Amino acid sequence: MTDAPAPTTSAAAVAAAAVAEAWHAHWSRLIGLLIGQFARPDLAEDAVSDAFESAAKHWPVDGIPTNPGAWLLTAARRRVLDRLRSESVLRRKEPLMVVDDEMRALAAAAVDPGAHVADEQLRLVFTCCHPALAPDDRVALTLRFVVGLSTAEIARLLLVQETAMAARLTRAKKRLASSGIPFATPPAARLDERLDVVATVVYLAFTSGYHPGVGDVPLRVDLGDEAIRLLRVLDDLLPGRDVVRALLALLLLQHSRRDTRLDAEGRLVLLPDQDRSRWHRDEIAEAVALLASRAPATSPAVGPEAPASPDDEVDRSARRTSALAQEYRLQALIAAEHATAPAAADTRWDVIAALYADLEALTESPVVRLARAVAVAEASGPEAGLQLLDGLEDALPRHHRVPAVRAELLTRAGHPAAAAAAYRQALTLVSNPAERHHLETRLAALQEA
């Protein structure tokens, strides 16, 4: 028997790209389908991972299948059935054919992993956000199952050690597997109990797309698209919820700049240097309208021509606004200030600094303080911003943006040696290639000055 011929370099590259594309397109759909069919989240993740490993091995030799999603679903389903047969033998409780017949009948209903995407995605999100799990576990598990982030990526996103995150994910999966949690959208009366955690997960999924960390892909615009799509599904399911509307406004504003965040060579373009004519004005207008329709009387106007809502006072008295909704609303108001400024020079930094002060008071977040330092520096000078950075290295020890911001403000304040040292510190912490290139460029320019 002869071995299969080794794939050519070009065939291997094409297959590798197809596997990566399939991962982005089908990972969470496959997880959701398998959990829905077999009610075994522990087996589902392992089976899908095995299916992608098999694809990486076979596609370069056999060719890319016509329907990659169906190929992966078939492979993953076989892995689950193999595990169930093994468990059946160990338990000696039911014949193998019973397992095969029952499992195949359950699986037969879903052939295309792209079918009913919205329902499957939403069920998976709500299942992972079940109150039987600890809040932090819900977030981590959903980022793994729904977004497909690695343990390292989730740890970086949540600012914890990778070993701690690995333990958290293991604990959550065991709890989910042993608790008998049904894979289904909760009854309508219980949906709001999970809404804040669901919103948090969607927000973090979006954030991971714009700060993907390691790898050759500097941005994951598809994650931004998916996060916004999920919010629209949620808004249809739970209309008028402040947390959903505020988050949708925020993500639309952030996503509207997607085409200008990188230049043609994949290098980072800072907000003041972005071509505002290429921003998606329809998304900005939708976001501003969402904010105006829920604008409390004490909120500042959104841009120079933001319309008021006469029904706000009546509507507001009938609604309970969560702290999370207030947090997202403040972030969206900040983003709207940037998005509605005709030019970078027209940005109302005093308004933004005040909004960040409110946001920091609400969240007590060191990440918010970091952003506030930038706004204060723009409004009142670099020395004022530097004062707000004191102690942030201890609060965010693995966050490269703390020394990066310090370096920028030190440069503006006329302290080049200290700024260069801060840039070097930031370079020891950064992992994203686009951000690394930006820091290297800034350091080189400083040294040449």
N, C-alpha and C positions, 0 to 999 in steps of 0.2 A: 504494500500500500504506500503510495507516494504522498508526501505532504502537500498541502495546498500552496500554490505559488504565493510568494510574498507580494503584497501590494506595492505598486509604484509610489514614489514620493508624492506625486500629485494626487493620486487616488486616496492615499492616506490622509492628505491634508483636506481634501474635499469631504471625506467621511468624518474626520474630526470636527470640521465645521458643522456638518449636519447633526452630529451628536450634540454639540453645544447648542445649536438652534433648537433641537428637540427638547433638550433640558429646559430651556427657557419657556418653550411653548407647552410642554406636557407634564412636567414634574408634578405640580400640584393637582392637576386634573387626574392623573393616574393615582396619586395618593388618595384623593377623595373618592374615586370610583372603587378602589380596593377596600377602603375602610367601609364604604357604604354597602358593599357586597358581602364582606366577610366579618365585619365588626372586630377587626384585629389590627389596630393601628401599629402595634409593634411589628407584626409581620409585613404590613403594607410598605413601610419605609424601607425595610431590608430588601423586599422583593423588587421595588422600583429601582433601588440602587444597583441591585444585581442585574436588572434588565439593561440599565445604561452601561454597565461594565461589559455585558454581552454584546451590546451594540457597538461599543468601541472596538471589540475584538473581531466581530463578524462583518460589519459593514464595509471596512476597507477591502475585504477579500470577496464577499458575496455581492457587494453593491448596496446602495441605499434603497430601502424598500419604497414602494410607491406610496404607502401610507405609514410613515414612521410611527405615528401615535398608536395605530392598531398593532403594529409589530411589537412595540414596547409593552402594550397592555397584555398581549398574548404571553410574552416572555415573563412579565411580572406575575400574571395570574398562575402560570405554571409553577413559579417559585412558591407562591402561597399554597397551592394544592400539594406540592411536595412536602412542605412543612406540616400541613394539616394531616397528611397521611402518616408522617413520622410520629406526630403526637398521638394519633389514633392507635398506632401500634404500641406505643409506650403505655398508653392508658388501658389498652385492651377493652375499650368500651363499645366500639362500634366497628363493623366491618369496613374495609377500605372502600368497597363499592358504594356504600351508603354515603361516605364522605364525598366521593367523586360525584355521585349523582346529584346530591344536594347542592354542592358548591358549583357544579357546572350549570345547574338550573338557575342559581342566583346570579351567576356571572353572565349568562347568555343574554340578558336584557341590555347590556352595555357593550357595544362593539366599537363605537367611535368615541375616543376620549374627548373629542371636542363637542359632543352633544350635550345640550343643556348646561353650558359652561357656567352661566350665572348661578343657577341653582346649586350645582355641585360645589362651586367655589364658596358660596355663601354658607352652605351647610358645613363645609370644612372649617371655615372661620368660626362659626358659632359653636361647633363641637369643641374645637381647641380652646375656646374661651369659656368653657363650662365652669360654673362656680365651684364645682367639686375640686378644681385645681387652684393652687395658690396663684394670685394675680401675676407675679413675675413668671411663673411656670406657663401660664396661659400665653403670655406674650412670646416667650421663647419658643414654645412648641408651635405656635402658629407661624412664626417667622421661618421655622424649619420646614413644616409641612406645606404651607401655602406658598411661601416665597421661594423655598428651596435654598435658603442661605446656609452656609457651612457653620459649624460650631464657632470657628474663629471669627467669621463675619458677624455673627450674632453677638459674640462677646465684645467685639470692637464697637458695635452699634450701641450696646447697652452699658458700655464702659465698665466691664467686669473682666476678671481673669478667665482665660480660655478653659482652664481646668475646672473652675467653678461653674462655668456655663455647661460643660460636658456633664457634670454631675446633675445640674438642674434639668437638662433635657432627659437624661436617663430616668430621673425620678418622675418627671411629668409623664413620660411614656408608660412607665410601669403603673402609675396611678390611673391613667386613662384606660389601659388594658384591663386592669383588675376591677374597675369600678362599675363596669356594665353601662357606661354612658351611651345612650342611643345616638347614632349618627343621623340627626335630623334637626331641622330648624325648630327651636323651641316654640311652644304655643305663643300666640300673639301677645298674651298678657304677660309673658315672661321675657320677651325680647329686650325690653329696656334694661333689665338687670345686667345684661352683658354688653350693652351698647358702648359704654365708655372704654372697655377693654378692646372691643372690636375696633373702635375708632383709633385707639392707640396703636394697634397692630397695623392698620392701614397707613397711618402716618409714618411709622417706622419702615414699612415696606417701601413707601415713596422715598423716604430719606436714604435708604440703602441704595436706591437706584442712582441718586445723585452723589453719593459718597461710597462707591462700591469697594474701596480699599484696594487690595492686591489684585493683580491681573492686568491684562492688556486692554480691557474695556474700561475707558475712563468714566463713561456714563451708561446707565441702563434706562433709557427712555421708556422701554417697554414696561418697566415696573411703575413708572409714573402714570402711563396710560392705564394700566391695570388697577392701580390704586384709585384713580378717578372714576373708572368704570364701576368698581365695587361701591364707591360712595353713592353713585347714581342709583345703583340697585338698592342700597340701603335707604335712600331717600324715597324711592318708590314704595318700599316695604314699610317704612316708618316715616311718613311724611311730616314735615314741619319740626323735626327734632333739631334743636339749636346746635348740638355738638356735630351733627352731620353737616348741616349747612355751613357752619363756621369752618370746619375742616375742608369741605369742598371748595369754599372760597379761597382758603390758604393754598391748597394744592393747585388750583387753577392759576393763581397768580404766580406761583413758583414755576409751574410747568410752562407758562406762557413764554418763558425766556429760553426754552430748551435749545432752539436753533442757534443761539448766540453765545452759549457758554464755552464753546471750544472753537478754535480757529481751524483752518483747513488742514493744519498739521497735527490736530488733536491737542493743542496747547490750551491751557486754561485762559479764559478771557474774563477779567474782573468786571463787576457790574458797571462801574463808570465808563468802561471802554466798550461795552456791548452796543451793537447797532440796534437802536430802539425801533427803527422802522421795520425790523424783522420780528419783533415780538408779536405774539398772537393777540391782537387787540380784541377779538371776539371773546376770548377766554377772560381777558382782563375786565371787559364790560360785564360779563356774566358774574364774575366774582364781586365786583363793586355793587351790582344789583343785589346779590345775596346779602352782602354786608348792610346795605341800606335798608333792606326789608326787615332786618332784625336789629337795627341800630338803637341801643339804649340812648336816652336823652343826654347822658353825660359823656358819650363817646365823641371824639373829634370827628370832623367831617372827613370823608374819604376823598382826598383830592380836591381840586378847586371847584368842581361842578357836581359833587355827589348829591343825588336827590334825597329828600327826606321822605319818611313813610308816616302818613297821618294816623295809621292804625296801630303804630308801635306800642303806645302806652296801654291800650286795651289788651292787645295780644300778650304783652309782656306780663301783665298781672295774672294771666291764666297759665303761665308756663313756669316750670322749674328749670333754671339754667344751672347745669353742673359747673363745677370749678374747671373741669376740662374744657367745656365749651367756652368759658371765659378766656382760658389760656389760648385756645386756637383762634378765637376772635381777635385777641390782641396781636397775635402773630400775623394774622391776615391783614389787620389794619396797618401794621408795619410794612408788610409786603405791598399793600396798596399804595402807600406813600411813595415807594420806589417806582411802582408800575405806572402811576399817573403823573409823575414828574415829567415835564416835556423834555428836559435834559438833566444830566447828572448835576449840573450847577444849580438847578432849580429845586433839588431835593430839600425838603423841610427837616433838616437834621435835628432841630430843637424839638419838633413834634415826635420824631422817631425816638429820641433819647427819653422823652417823657413816657412814651408807650413802653419802652423797655424797662423803665423804672417801675411802672405798674406791673409788668410781667414778672419782674424779679421779686417784687413784694408778694405776688400770688404764688409763685413756684419755688422760690428760694433756690433756684438752680444756678450752679456755677457756669453752665453753658450760656445761660441768659446773661449773666454778668459779663461774660466775655464779649457777647454781642453788644451789650450796653456800653462797654468800654470803647468799642469802635465808634458807636454813634456819638458818645460824649466827646471823643477826640475830634470828630468832624464838626461838632457844634461849638466846642469850647477850646479846642487845641489839644495837641498830643500829650502834654503834661497832665491834663485833667483825665485823659483816658488811661494813662499809665498808672495813676493812683488806684484806679478800679481793678487793675490786674494783680495787685498785691495779694499773695496767698493762693492764687488760682492754680499755680503749678502743683501745690499740695492737693488741691481738690480734684484736679484733672491731670494726674501724673503721666498718663499715656496719650494725652491729647496734643497733637502737634500744633494745633492752631493757637494754643496759648503762647508758646515762644514765637510763633510766626507773627501773631499780632503785636507782641512786644517788640519784635525786631522792626516791624513797619513803623510803629510809633516812635521808637528810639531813633530811627532814621530821620523821621520828620522833626524830631526834637533836636537834631544835631549831635547825636552820640554814635558815630559810625562804628567804633570798636565794639561797644556793647551790643549794637544792632547785629554786627557780624557774628558775634558769639551766640546770640539768640537764634539767628538763622541756622547756624550749625547744629544747635540743639534740636530745632524743628526737623532738620533733615534726618536726625537719628530716630525720629518717631513716625515720620510720614511713610505711608505704604502705597498710596495711589500714584501712578506714574505721572499723570497730568499735574497734580499738585507738587510732586517732587521737582518736576522740570521748572515749574513756576518759582519755587523757593531757590533752586540753583541759579536761575536767571537773576533773581533779585539780589542774591549774595554776590554774584559776579559783577553786577552793575555797581554795587556798593564798594567793592574792592577796587574797581577801576576808577572810581570817582576821585 
